[in-house]
Amino acid sequence: MDFVRPLPGYLVQRYHGWRATTFAENKAWYRRLADEGQRPRAMVISCCDSRVHVTSIFGAEQGEFFIHRNIANLVPPYSPDGDHHGTSAAVEYAVSALHVVHIIVLGHSNCGGVQGCYDMCSGAAPELEQKTSFIGRWMDILRPGYDALIGDDEARRRTDLEQAAVRISLENLMTFPFVAEAVQREQTTLHGLWTDIGEGGLWGFDPAAKGFVQL
């Protein structure tokens, strides 16, 4: 594997700084996490976007959240076809093995993945329609959200599609039999959130309001 290169020096330096400070000051806690295993209360499904810092938003400690990240924080519908399903596997592990109490789908403003879906569906990104596009086929999950958009305000439409990604993911979660069963037994609850990166705002999906309300 001669194509693999050493880690950049600045990351090595940051690691040594972390080990000498944060790790050294909390060594007993890290040993407990290692020995006893993880017991997160919540699973967070968020976007891969580097600007979305899940643990910082909620002030979470290591071991508190089981976090799965993918393009546009999407959950596909239940499809037990024997193929590779990373997000579905993460959901199954969270519910069936970790028995998380909460599943949170966290969307965000200025999402590049959602923008890709918008461009693809509007005809501005024909390359994403190709069968060979992993991004395009993944964003097909969100296509019904684009088809349901209303109004002419482009900025509002993009925000609506970002929030549609959260709603569609929540609906798709309920197509997983083990998720639906856990919800019906009140062992797990589902939550939808959308955060405005620039403003630091957080909105939660409220079924009664049929939309997102600021928290």
NORDATA-V490020 format. One record per residue. N is the residue number from 1. RES is the residue in three letters. SS is DSSP state (2 for helix, 1 for strand, 0 for the rest). PSI is psi in whole degrees, 0 to 359 (* if undefined). D_LAST is the distance of its C-alpha to the last C-alpha in whole Angstrom. Layout:
# NORDATA-V490020
N;RES;SS;PSI;D_LAST
N;RES;SS;PSI;D_LAST
This chain:
# NORDATA-V490020
1;MET;0;60;49
2;ASP;0;359;50
3;PHE;0;352;47
4;VAL;0;135;45
5;ARG;0;159;45
6;PRO;0;154;44
7;LEU;0;140;40
8;PRO;0;143;40
9;GLY;2;322;41
10;TYR;2;330;38
11;LEU;2;323;36
12;VAL;2;317;39
13;GLN;2;318;38
14;ARG;2;322;35
15;TYR;2;311;35
16;HIS;2;325;38
17;GLY;2;318;36
18;TRP;2;316;33
19;ARG;2;327;36
20;ALA;2;342;38
21;THR;2;280;34
22;THR;2;312;31
23;PHE;2;314;33
24;ALA;2;324;36
25;GLU;2;344;34
26;ASN;0;33;32
27;LYS;2;320;35
28;ALA;2;321;35
29;TRP;2;317;32
30;TYR;2;323;33
31;ARG;2;323;36
32;ARG;2;317;34
33;LEU;2;318;32
34;ALA;2;319;35
35;ASP;2;321;37
36;GLU;2;348;34
37;GLY;0;175;32
38;GLN;0;143;29
39;ARG;0;60;27
40;PRO;0;143;23
41;ARG;0;337;21
42;ALA;1;149;19
43;MET;1;135;19
44;VAL;1;123;17
45;ILE;1;111;19
46;SER;1;175;18
47;CYS;1;156;20
48;CYS;0;345;23
49;ASP;0;127;22
50;SER;0;345;23
51;ARG;0;347;20
52;VAL;0;105;18
53;HIS;0;89;18
54;VAL;2;311;16
55;THR;2;327;17
56;SER;2;319;17
57;ILE;2;320;13
58;PHE;2;5;13
59;GLY;0;37;16
60;ALA;0;150;18
61;GLU;0;165;22
62;GLN;0;132;24
63;GLY;0;355;25
64;GLU;0;324;21
65;PHE;1;141;20
66;PHE;1;109;22
67;ILE;1;129;21
68;HIS;1;129;23
69;ARG;1;139;23
70;ASN;1;178;24
71;ILE;2;119;25
72;ALA;2;23;21
73;ASN;2;45;20
74;LEU;0;148;22
75;VAL;0;123;23
76;PRO;0;162;27
77;PRO;0;158;28
78;TYR;0;124;30
79;SER;0;83;34
80;PRO;0;68;36
81;ASP;0;7;39
82;GLY;0;7;40
83;ASP;0;185;39
84;HIS;0;124;36
85;HIS;0;89;33
86;GLY;2;313;31
87;THR;2;317;27
88;SER;2;322;29
89;ALA;2;320;30
90;ALA;2;319;27
91;VAL;2;315;26
92;GLU;2;316;29
93;TYR;2;318;29
94;ALA;2;317;26
95;VAL;2;314;26
96;SER;2;329;30
97;ALA;2;316;31
98;LEU;0;342;28
99;HIS;0;50;26
100;VAL;0;147;23
101;VAL;0;329;20
102;HIS;1;142;17
103;ILE;1;120;18
104;ILE;1;125;15
105;VAL;1;119;15
106;LEU;1;110;13
107;GLY;1;175;14
108;HIS;1;165;14
109;SER;0;156;16
110;ASN;0;42;19
111;CYS;0;122;20
112;GLY;2;323;24
113;GLY;2;316;25
114;VAL;2;321;23
115;GLN;2;321;25
116;GLY;2;319;28
117;CYS;2;317;27
118;TYR;2;313;27
119;ASP;2;319;30
120;MET;2;311;32
121;CYS;2;335;31
122;SER;2;358;32
123;GLY;0;4;35
124;ALA;0;351;35
125;ALA;0;71;35
126;PRO;2;336;38
127;GLU;2;333;38
128;LEU;2;346;35
129;GLU;2;346;37
130;GLN;0;143;40
131;LYS;0;336;40
132;THR;0;356;40
133;SER;0;110;37
134;PHE;2;320;34
135;ILE;2;313;31
136;GLY;2;315;32
137;ARG;2;328;33
138;TRP;2;319;30
139;MET;2;350;28
140;ASP;2;333;30
141;ILE;2;327;27
142;LEU;2;356;25
143;ARG;2;319;28
144;PRO;2;330;27
145;GLY;2;323;24
146;TYR;2;317;26
147;ASP;2;337;28
148;ALA;0;359;25
149;LEU;0;146;24
150;ILE;0;162;25
151;GLY;0;170;25
152;ASP;0;354;27
153;ASP;0;110;24
154;GLU;2;317;25
155;ALA;2;317;22
156;ARG;2;320;20
157;ARG;2;320;22
158;ARG;2;319;21
159;THR;2;318;17
160;ASP;2;323;18
161;LEU;2;324;20
162;GLU;2;319;17
163;GLN;2;332;15
164;ALA;2;327;18
165;ALA;2;324;19
166;VAL;2;313;16
167;ARG;2;316;17
168;ILE;2;321;21
169;SER;2;320;20
170;LEU;2;317;19
171;GLU;2;318;22
172;ASN;2;327;24
173;LEU;2;324;23
174;MET;0;354;24
175;THR;0;348;28
176;PHE;0;119;28
177;PRO;2;319;30
178;PHE;2;332;29
179;VAL;2;311;26
180;ALA;2;319;26
181;GLU;2;317;28
182;ALA;2;323;26
183;VAL;2;316;23
184;GLN;2;327;26
185;ARG;0;1;27
186;GLU;0;34;23
187;GLN;0;337;24
188;THR;0;142;21
189;THR;1;148;18
190;LEU;1;143;16
191;HIS;1;140;13
192;GLY;1;129;12
193;LEU;1;153;9
194;TRP;1;130;10
195;THR;1;140;10
196;ASP;1;108;12
197;ILE;0;315;15
198;GLY;0;328;16
199;GLU;0;346;13
200;GLY;0;16;11
201;GLY;1;156;8
202;LEU;1;128;6
203;TRP;1;142;5
204;GLY;1;142;6
205;PHE;1;126;10
206;ASP;1;107;11
207;PRO;0;325;14
208;ALA;0;323;15
209;ALA;0;352;13
210;LYS;0;37;15
211;GLY;1;193;13
212;PHE;1;135;9
213;VAL;1;145;6
214;GLN;1;137;4
215;LEU;0;*;0
